[in-house]
Every structure is written in C-alpha cells, then in structure tokens.
Amino acid sequence: MKILKTTQRGFQKNFRKILERSDASSGDVEKAVRKIMNDVRRNGDRALLKYTKRFDRFTPRPIEVSRAEIRDAYRRVRQADLASLRLAAKRIDRFHRLQKLPSSWKTGKTREGGILLGEEVRPLSRVGIYVPGGLAAYPSTVLMNAIPARMAGVREIIMVSPWIGGTANPYTLVAADLAGVGRIFKVGGAQAVAALAYGTQSIPPVDKIVGPGNIFVATAKKLVFGKVGIDMIAGPTEVVIIADETARPEFVASDLLSQAEHDPKSLAVLITPSERLAEKVLLSLKDQLKSLKRREILRGALREGTIIVVRNTKEALDLANRIGPEHLELQIRGAEKSVSKIQNAGAIFVGPWSPVAFGDYLAGPNHVLPTSGTSRFSSPLGVADFLKRSSLIGIRQTSFKSLAPHVVRLAKLEGLTAHALSVEMRLKKGNAP
C-alpha cells in the first residue's frame, strides 16, 4: 500500500484518483453484452443454453432447480453451518422488520374540501435475484437480497446462479430455501440477466433485478434498466478505515484484507493521524497475508491500496465524506460520537469490535451497499426497494368547480389546450355523470 500525507505537495492530485474510481465497462464489454442479450431476447432458451454451455461448461436440462436437488443440498451441508445460516437469516429478517416503511394512506373523502388524495403502496409482483457462482459461493448474498423482498410481500422471487461445470454450491441452494426463493435457475452471466428482463420459454420476466455480479453482469443490468428496475450498478467492494493511535494495528490490517480479498480492484484505504500506526499496519498486512488463500487477489488490491496520514481526526472524517465509501470503519476514540459527522457512507461500523465481516453475514443490516461514491445519493438495499407507490386522486364535483378555472388557466399557460378542454367540458356539462 502506498502512503500519502495530506501535508505533502501533490496530495490532492493523488487523492483525486480515489474519488474518480469507477468500474465502468469498456466499449468492448458493452458490445459483447449487447450481442448476448439480443440473442436471448430473440431466441429465448436456445440462446440461454448456448451461452451457458460456452461460459459455464454445462448444459442444464432442465434449466430449473428441482425440489429434489434442494433436498439433496440440505443433506450436503454440515449441521453447524446450517445453524449459522439460520441464525443469519433470523437476524437479517429481524432487522428488516424494523425498517420504517411507507404504507397506503389517504386524506379521506370529507377532508381537503371534498378531494380524496393519497398513495397506494404495493409490492412488486416478481423479482429476480442474481447470485454469483464463479470465484466463490455467496449464500449471504441470497439472504440479503431475498429476505427484504419477501418482507415487502413480493409474490414471486426467482433466483439465477451459474452452475459451473454442472455443480451448484449446496449452501447457496439452502440459503435460497431459507430466504423464501420460489424458483431457481441454473444459469448466470449477462444471458441470465437478459432472461430475467425479457423472459424465455422457461424463465418468466421480472419487474426488478437485484444482486451483484462481474462487469458483464453489471453491464447487462445497466442495459436492461428501463425495461426492468435494478438495485444499483455496483463496482468493486470498498473499505475505508479511520483509525487513531488507540486502534490495534492487527485489527485494522485484517479488516483491510477482508474486503481486499473480493477483487484485485477492491478499494482499501486507511486514514490515520498516526504515522506509527500506519507503519505497524503495513507490517501486520505482510504478516497476515502469508496465511491467506486468496493471496494473488489480495496483492493486486493492496498494490492499489492507500494509507493517508492526516493532521487530525476531523481531517480524516472530511476525507472519508469526500470518498463516500461502501464500508466505513471508525476505530477511533469517541467513535460513536463521530457517527453524526459522517454524511456519505453505505454502512458505518463503530468501534474496534465491529468488523465489516459482521455486516457481511449476520449483524442484520443489508450488505448490498452503494459503491463508487454513490452513497452521496443512494442507500443500502431494503424492504422499500421492493415496493412501489401509486398516487390516489379523487375529486368531488363541488371541489372540481372551485378549482377548475385554475387548472384551465395553467394548462393554457403551457399551450396544452386539450388539457384545458378536458376540464372546460365538465364545467359546461354542469352535472357530473
């Protein structure tokens, strides 16, 4: 990891590289994804099977996972692991029940001068969850995406996940069953996103697609947005740790590594007013790296990682707000009081005993978080993401007559004479039908 100091000349230029991070797809990736998606849109299952055979080295027949395969998955998982999955599901379920959610409301027919106003809140009918199945298995991702959808009352939850070489991770299937996923399909990649968006002979079209994936999956989600809803375009995972001299360097190092192991493009940043801590963290990183399995991925991420030495904690908090990271850890004196000073972060982890790993698995809040600085305007996935609102407008004749001239005037101001006519006609008729 490179060390930057805010007191050094040229710091702002180097810091800007962090602010301008993104995982935007190249023109070549987008071109390839468009070709796949157009093929699936035209040819349905035939194209879906063609790309699954090419990329996953497997031709699923049938495409859908059977109940027998799910029962077999339960037999293949250890009971202790199953207990942990159930605990995680329970805690995630409990947290999402506590979220303050919009509900249908109306002003009432006798209020507002005879005008009925309000909102009708309804769950989405069908949601598709994408779960990666390449470099690692992610049962936690299944829980985080499916549980809030179920809480919202989504009628049908569908999951797609690649079966590389015809094999599925049993923990992913068990997590899907625990979370209430209704149907599971053995396909992944951009072709699976296309199938969810447009529908095929086997896979019905959905209203919204959620869940992480590689750059091809992210590009596919971007391209279908508008045809269906999506949760977000997620980039590589990010962690920023603010730590002072009270922090334990081995804790800081392990938390940087825990996120860096996802992807060589992961963002790992330590911000500290203590040069001594920075040096100890570097030594601990080297020491811990020796025992970890995903060393090549970690080395790639750490080469791009940064330690920023600041003047004080206030400057550290200011820099973190400018970054707007997916995960922000506060391993500083008075960490809880500093939360109020954080404006931009997907999730905030308070104190030395709150590693990101707890949030990833079973603390309760969702681990699907905004990346690439989008925490400035977006939020973690939650139950509200699976709800939609319809405005409710009902006007009685007496109120219509009193307000109609203003509507006519405003319509004519905009040159929309048909709008005005639709109101004037009712005024001339006098009596409502």
N, C-alpha and C positions, 0 to 999 in steps of 0.2 A: 504494500500500500504506500502511496506517496504521501508526504507530509506537506501541507500548506499552512502558512501563517497569515492571519489577516493583516499583520503589520508589514508583511513583505510587499515590495513593489510588484505589481502584476497579479496580485491575488484576485482581483475582480475578473480579470480575463480568464483565469483558470476556473474560478467558481462558476462562471457563465456556462462552461461545458457541462456542469452538473445540471444547471437549470434548463439547458436546451436538450437534455436527454430525451430520447423517444425510441420507439421500436417500429417506426413507420415502415410499411412494406415497400419494397422496391417495385419498379415498374414491371420487372420480370416476374416477380412473385404474383403480383396482381393479374398479369396476363395469364399465367398458368392457372390461377384460381378461377378466373372468369371462364376459361375453357372447360374446366371440370364442372363448374356449376351449370353452365349452359347445357352441357351434355346430360347431366342428371335431370335438369328441368325438362328436356325433350324426351329422354329415353327411360326415365324412372329407374326401376330396379335393375334393368340390364346394365345401365351405366354405373350404378352404385356397386354392383357385383364386380364389374370390370376393374374399377379403381381399388376396390377392397382387395382383390386378388393381386393387383400390381403393387400396392403400397404395404399391405398387411400380410401378404403371402398366404392368403386364406380365402376360400370361397364359402361364405356362410350359407348353409341350407338346413333349416330355414334361417332367415335373417333374424328373426325374433328369438330371444332367450325364453326357454320353456320353464314352467314351474319345477320340473324335474331337475333342471340344471341349477336352479336356485336352491333347491333342497340339497343337492349334492355339494353346493358351495358351503352350506351350513356344516356339513359333515367334515369339510376340509379345513375349517378354521379351528384354532385352539379355543377352548372354553374361556381361558383367561383373557384372550384377545377379544372374544365376543362380549365378555363382560365390560371391557373398556369401551368398545364401540357403543354398547347400550348406554353406558354412563355418559359418553359424549353426546349421544342423541338426546338423552334426557335433559342435559344441561342446555344444549342449543335450543331445544323445544321450550324450556322454561324461560330463557332469555327473550325469545321472540314473542312469547305470550305477553311479556311486559311492555312491548313497544306500543306507544300511543298511536293508534291508527285512525284514519278518517272513517266515518260511518255516514250512512244516508241521513239527510236532515231536510226539513222543510220549514218555512216560516208559518205555515198554517193558513187556511182559506179565509179566515176573517181578519187577518193582520195585514199590514202593508197596504191598506186601502183596497182590499179585495183582490190582491195579487198573491198567487201561490208561487213561491220561489224556493229553490233548494238544490240539493245534489243527490243523485242516486249513485251509490258506491257498489260496484260489483267485482267479483274476482274474475280473472282471465279464465277462459274455458279450457285451454290446453297449452301446456308449457313444455318446451324441450330443454333438457339438460345435457350439456356436452361434458364428458369426463375423459381426461387424457388417459392413455393406456400404453404409452411408449416407454419413456425412460424410467418411469416409476408408476406405482399404483396410488390412487388418491381416494380412499374411502371417505376421508374427511371432507373432500370436495363434494361428494354426493350428499352428505348430511347437510352441509352448509347451503347448498342450492335447493334441495328438495324440501327440507323441513319448513322454511318460510313460505314456500309455495303451497304446501299442504295447509299451513296455518291460515293462509289467505282464503282457502276454500277452492283452490283450483280443482276443477272437475277431473282432469286427466293429466298426469305427469309422465312424460316419456323421457327415457334416457338413451343416449347413444354413446358408445365407447368402443374403441378398436380392440379386436381380439388378435393380437399379433401372433401369426402362425397358428391361429385357431384356438388360442388359450386365453382365458379370462382370469383375472385375479379374483379369487373367491371372496376376498374381503370387500371388494367393490360391489359385488353382487349382493352380499349380505347387507352392506350399508344401504343399498338401494331398497331392499325389502324392509329394513327397519325404518327408513325415512318415508315410506309410502309411495314409492315409484310404482306406477301401474304397469308399464311396458318397457322392455329393454331390448335394444337392437345392437347387433354385433358389427357395427360399422363406425368409422371415425374419419377424421380429416375433413377437408373442405367439402368432400362429397356428402358427408353426413350432415353438415350444416345446410347444404343445398336441399337434401331430402327433407329436413325439418321445415325449411322455409316454403318449399314448393309442393311437397308431398310426392310420394311414389305409390306404386301398387301396394307396397307393404307398410309404408310409414305415412301416417296422416300428417297434414300440415299443421303447424302450431301457431300460436299467437305471439309467443316470445321465446327467444333462445338465450339461455344463460350458461355460464360456466367457462373456465379457462381453456386455453389450447396454445399450440405453437403459432408461429407467424402466419401459416397457411390458414389455420382455423380463425385467427383474429381477423385476417383479411377477408375471409368468407363472411364473417359476421358483419363486418363493415359494409360489404357489398349488398347484403340482403336487408340491411336496415332500411325501413320504409315499407318493405313488403311484410316484415315482422318487426316486433320490438326486440331489442337486445339489452343486456345489462350494462355493458361497457366494452370499450376496446382496451384490453389490459396489456400493458407492457411487462417487461421482466420485473420480478419482485424487487422490493426496495426496503432497506432498513437504515434509519438514521438514529444513532445513539448519542445522546448528550450525557456526558459523564464528567464528574469533577474528581477531586483528589480523594473523596470518600468512596469511590467506586472500586470494586475488586476487578483488577485487570483480566483475570481468567474468565469472569462472568461476561465482561464486555467482549472479549475475543470470541468466546463461544457463541454469543448472540450474533455477532457479525458473520461467523461461519455458518450458523444455522440458516440464514437466508441466502448467503452466497452459494450454498450447495445446490440451489434450484437451477441455476443457469449461469454460464460464464458472463452473461450480460447483466447479471444482477447488480443493483446499486448497493454498495456497503460503505457507509460514511460514519466516522466517529468525529464528534465535535467536542473539544475539551479545552478548558483553560489551563490544564496541567500538562506541561511537556514531559514530566516524569511519568505520568500515567500513559501518555502516548507511546513512550519507549517500552514500557512494560507490556502494553497490549501487543505491540509488534513482536516481542519475544514470545508471548503466550500464543499468538497466532501460529508462529513457526512450530512451536512445540505441539500444539493440539492437532495441527494439520497432518502430522505423521501417522496418527491413528485412525484417520477418517477414510472412508471408502471412496468418496467422490472427489479425489484429490485433484484430478485434472480440471474438472469444472470449477472447483474452489480456487485453484491457482489462477485460472482465467479471470474469475470475478475479482480476486484480490489484486491482480495487476492493475485493474481499473479502479480499485477502491481508493478512498481518500481519508486521511486524518487531517482535520482542520484544527489548528491551535488558535484559540481566540483570547481576547483580553479578559473576558469575564462571562458569567452565565447569561447575562442579558444579551450580549452579542451572540452567544450560542443559540438562544431562543429565536432571535431575529433571523439568523441564517436558516434555521430549521423551518420557520414560517415561509421563507422565500423558496425553499426546496419543496415544501408540501409533500412529504414522503408518504408512502403507503403505510409503513410501520414507523412509529417514533417511540423510542425508549427514553425515559428520564431516570438516569441513575445518578441523581444529584441530591444534595442536601435540600430539604424542603420541596421534594418532587411534587407532592400533591398540591401544594400552593401554586406551583408553576403551571399547572394544567390550564388555569384561566388565561395564561399568556399565549397559549397555543391556538392559533387561528386556522392553520392548514395542516391536517394530518388525517389519514384514513383511520388509524387506530392508535391510541396513546397508551403506552404501557408504563405504569407508575411504580417506581421503586425497583430495587435490585432483585426482588423475588418474583418479578412479573415478566419473564422472558416471552418473546414473540411466540415461541413454541406452544405456550399455554393458549394463546389466542388462535393459533392454527388448528388446535384439536378440540379442546373441551371447556374453555373458560365460559363460553356461551355466546358472546357476540359473534357476528358473522366474519369469516376470514376472506370473503370476496370484497376487496377494497379497491378504491381508486388509486391508480398509479400515474407516473409521468407528470406529476404536479396537478392532476385533475381534482385533488382533494380541495382545491380552491373553490370548486363549484359542484362537487358531487359527493356522494355518501356511500357508506357500506351497503351491501345488499341487505334487504329486509323484507318484511311482510308487505309493506306498502308497494314494493316493486311489482307485486303480482295482483294489484288492484287497479281498477280504472274508474273514472268518475264521469257521470253524465249530468249536465245541468238540467234543472227542472223549472219550467216556466208555465204558469197557468194564470191567465188574466180574465177577470170578470168584466162584463160589459160596462159597468159604471166606471171602473178604473180605465178601461180601454178608451172611453170617450174623453176622459180628462187628460190622458197622456198622448193620445193620437196626434194632435196638432204638432207636438214637439218632435215626434217621430217623423212626420211628414216633412217638417222643416229641415231636420238633419239629413234625411235622405236626399232632398233636393239640393242641399248644400254640396253633397258629394256627386250630384249628377245622376243619381240612381232613381230614375223616375218610376221604374217598375216596383221598386221598394215602396215608394210613396203611394203608388196606385193601390197596392195591396191593402194599405191602411185606409186610404180615402174611400175605397169601395165599401168598406164596412161602415164607415161614417154615414155614407149616403143611404145605405140599406136601412139604417136605423135600428132594427131589431136583430139580435143575434139569431142565427138559425137554430 
